[in-house]
Every structure is written in structure tokens, then in C-alpha cells.
Amino acid sequence: MYTTAVTSAATTAVTDEREPVKLLKRIGSTTFEVTVHFSKSSTDKMADIVRRIMEREVEKSA
């Protein structure tokens, strides 16, 4: 089980690594399972990662 702590100054997730986070989403008759994990060696902040994802999506739609 993951434990998560979020601060108000910056979005910071602190997790132990016993098992990955799994999300299930059903769209129509298809169920998608998404597994989330975080690298210990990453130096990127979550805000930077989300910004990059959003910028790529905008580029795709342009």
C-alpha cells in the first residue's frame, strides 16, 4: 500500500515502494489498467513533467 503526503507549497508525493499504484478506467466495453511508478533517480519535479506532457499534447493538436 502506498502512503502519500502532499504539501501546499509544492506538490510533493512521498511513497514507499511496496507495490505500484494501479488505476482502472472503463471506457465502453474496454477496461484499461494503468500502473504508475516513480524513479528514485529522477530529478524532475512533478510540475515540470506535467508541463511537458501538456506542451506535447498542444503540439499534437496544432
N, CA, C and O of each residue as an XYZ file, in Angstrom:
248
protein
N       0.849     -1.176      0.000
C       0.000      0.000      0.000
C       0.893      1.237      0.000
O       1.882      1.292      0.731
N       0.552      2.210     -0.805
C       1.303      3.451     -0.875
C       0.783      4.436      0.154
O      -0.411      4.482      0.450
N       1.691      5.211      0.687
C       1.295      6.341      1.513
C       1.730      7.592      0.783
O       2.826      7.634      0.223
N       0.887      8.615      0.778
C       1.190      9.822      0.017
C       1.032     11.040      0.910
O       0.056     11.163      1.649
N       2.010     11.941      0.831
C       1.944     13.201      1.556
C       2.023     14.322      0.539
O       2.897     14.309     -0.329
N       1.125     15.293      0.631
C       1.126     16.418     -0.304
C       1.224     17.697      0.504
O       0.460     17.911      1.445
N       2.173     18.547      0.131
C       2.327     19.820      0.818
C       1.635     20.908      0.024
O       1.437     20.753     -1.181
N       1.261     22.007      0.665
C       0.572     23.081     -0.043
C       1.542     23.966     -0.810
O       1.142     24.573     -1.804
N       2.795     24.066     -0.394
C       3.766     24.928     -1.075
C       4.131     24.369     -2.441
O       4.250     25.125     -3.405
N       4.307     23.085     -2.538
C       4.642     22.434     -3.807
C       4.030     21.042     -3.781
O       3.864     20.451     -2.714
N       3.702     20.530     -4.928
C       3.128     19.195     -4.987
C       4.259     18.184     -4.878
O       5.052     18.013     -5.804
N       4.318     17.519     -3.731
C       5.375     16.547     -3.475
C       4.734     15.264     -2.984
O       4.046     15.261     -1.963
N       4.951     14.192     -3.692
C       4.410     12.905     -3.275
C       5.529     12.082     -2.670
O       6.601     11.942     -3.259
N       5.272     11.534     -1.484
C       6.250     10.671     -0.826
C       5.603      9.297     -0.731
O       4.540      9.141     -0.130
N       6.251      8.307     -1.326
C       5.659      6.975     -1.322
C       6.685      5.946     -0.888
O       7.886      6.122     -1.096
N       6.207      4.880     -0.290
C       7.082      3.751     -0.084
C       6.942      2.873     -1.326
O       6.038      3.097     -2.130
N       7.804      1.895     -1.498
C       7.838      1.193     -2.772
C       7.396     -0.256     -2.673
O       7.963     -1.115     -3.349
N       6.422     -0.544     -1.869
C       5.978     -1.930     -1.730
C       5.218     -2.426     -2.947
O       5.401     -3.574     -3.351
N       4.377     -1.604     -3.538
C       3.632     -2.010     -4.727
C       3.282     -0.780     -5.556
O       3.077      0.297     -4.996
N       3.209     -0.917     -6.877
C       2.888      0.240     -7.725
C       1.414      0.632     -7.592
O       0.582     -0.173     -7.174
N       1.111      1.855     -7.945
C      -0.265      2.338     -7.951
C      -0.915      1.847     -9.234
O      -0.362      2.033    -10.318
N      -2.075      1.226     -9.125
C      -2.804      0.748    -10.298
C      -4.154      1.447    -10.373
O      -4.901      1.493     -9.395
N      -4.451      1.983    -11.535
C      -5.719      2.664    -11.768
C      -6.490      1.898    -12.835
O      -5.906      1.469    -13.830
N      -7.784      1.722    -12.641
C      -8.632      1.072    -13.629
C      -9.619      2.091    -14.176
O     -10.237      2.834    -13.414
N      -9.769      2.125    -15.489
C     -10.713      3.040    -16.133
C     -11.444      2.272    -17.214
O     -10.816      1.667    -18.084
N     -12.758      2.290    -17.168
C     -13.558      1.600    -18.165
C     -14.104      2.628    -19.152
O     -14.748      3.603    -18.765
N     -13.836      2.391    -20.425
C     -14.372      3.229    -21.491
C     -15.099      2.286    -22.439
O     -14.482      1.462    -23.114
N     -16.415      2.421    -22.478
C     -17.218      1.490    -23.272
C     -17.077      0.097    -22.708
O     -17.264     -0.113    -21.510
N     -16.751     -0.851    -23.553
C     -16.607     -2.234    -23.094
C     -15.151     -2.604    -22.829
O     -14.838     -3.769    -22.584
N     -14.258     -1.606    -22.879
C     -12.831     -1.862    -22.648
C     -12.421     -1.314    -21.294
O     -12.754     -0.178    -20.956
N     -11.700     -2.114    -20.515
C     -11.164     -1.670    -19.230
C      -9.663     -1.495    -19.376
O      -8.958     -2.411    -19.801
N      -9.183     -0.317    -19.024
C      -7.760     -0.007    -19.089
C      -7.174     -0.054    -17.693
O      -7.763      0.482    -16.755
N      -6.020     -0.687    -17.544
C      -5.301     -0.701    -16.276
C      -4.007      0.080    -16.475
O      -3.197     -0.250    -17.341
N      -3.824      1.112    -15.667
C      -2.631      1.949    -15.753
C      -1.844      1.759    -14.466
O      -2.386      1.901    -13.370
N      -0.559      1.436    -14.607
C       0.310      1.265    -13.457
C       1.264      2.450    -13.391
O       1.905      2.792    -14.385
N       1.359      3.074    -12.224
C       2.176      4.269    -12.047
C       3.333      3.941    -11.115
O       3.150      3.321    -10.067
N       4.523      4.366    -11.512
C       5.690      4.216    -10.639
C       6.575      5.443    -10.817
O       6.473      6.144    -11.824
N       7.428      5.698     -9.861
C       8.296      6.866     -9.873
C       9.741      6.421     -9.721
O      10.053      5.526     -8.936
N      10.608      7.055    -10.479
C      12.029      6.723    -10.445
C      12.693      7.369     -9.229
O      12.449      8.537     -8.930
N      13.523      6.609     -8.540
C      14.276      7.172     -7.413
C      15.339      8.148     -7.893
O      15.703      9.076     -7.171
N      15.840      7.942     -9.111
C      16.945      8.761     -9.603
C      16.500     10.020    -10.357
O      17.340     10.828    -10.751
N      15.208     10.192    -10.557
C      14.717     11.344    -11.309
C      14.923     12.635    -10.522
O      14.733     12.679     -9.306
N      15.310     13.671    -11.235
C      15.473     14.987    -10.595
C      14.390     15.947    -11.049
O      14.359     17.093    -10.601
N      13.490     15.500    -11.941
C      12.402     16.352    -12.430
C      11.333     16.509    -11.361
O      11.030     15.575    -10.618
N      10.775     17.694    -11.302
C       9.652     17.943    -10.403
C       8.366     17.569    -11.123
O       8.303     17.623    -12.351
N       7.350     17.194    -10.373
C       6.080     16.775    -10.955
C       5.497     17.873    -11.843
O       4.951     17.580    -12.906
N       5.605     19.117    -11.423
C       5.072     20.224    -12.221
C       5.750     20.295    -13.586
O       5.096     20.584    -14.588
N       7.059     20.033    -13.633
C       7.787     20.051    -14.906
C       7.326     18.912    -15.816
O       7.172     19.103    -17.022
N       7.112     17.756    -15.251
C       6.657     16.607    -16.028
C       5.285     16.878    -16.618
O       5.056     16.636    -17.803
N       4.366     17.384    -15.792
C       3.011     17.683    -16.262
C       3.052     18.756    -17.340
O       2.329     18.661    -18.332
N       3.884     19.771    -17.162
C       4.011     20.838    -18.163
C       4.474     20.267    -19.502
O       3.938     20.635    -20.547
N       5.473     19.366    -19.483
C       5.954     18.739    -20.723
C       4.861     17.930    -21.408
O       4.706     17.985    -22.628
N       4.113     17.188    -20.620
C       3.011     16.395    -21.180
C       1.994     17.314    -21.847
O       1.540     17.040    -22.958
N       1.638     18.393    -21.176
C       0.665     19.330    -21.731
C       1.197     19.992    -23.001
O       0.450     20.158    -23.966
N       2.469     20.369    -23.016
C       3.051     21.001    -24.199
C       3.042     20.034    -25.383
O       2.764     20.442    -26.511
N       3.341     18.773    -25.139
C       3.318     17.778    -26.225
C       1.918     17.608    -26.786
O       1.741     17.490    -27.998
N       0.919     17.594    -25.908
C      -0.464     17.457    -26.363
C      -0.883     18.652    -27.208
O      -1.572     18.486    -28.214
N      -0.475     19.854    -26.809
C      -0.798     21.063    -27.582
C      -0.126     20.996    -28.950
O      -0.738     21.355    -29.956
N       1.125     20.540    -29.000
C       1.838     20.422    -30.272
C       1.143     19.419    -31.201
O       1.059     19.644    -32.409
N       0.648     18.319    -30.638
C      -0.040     17.312    -31.437
C      -1.313     17.867    -32.065
O      -1.632     17.549    -33.211
N      -2.038     18.694    -31.320
C      -3.319     19.196    -31.806
C      -3.176     20.401    -32.732
O      -4.150     20.809    -33.364
N      -1.979     20.975    -32.819
C      -1.769     22.160    -33.675
C      -1.548     21.806    -35.111
O      -1.359     22.693    -35.944
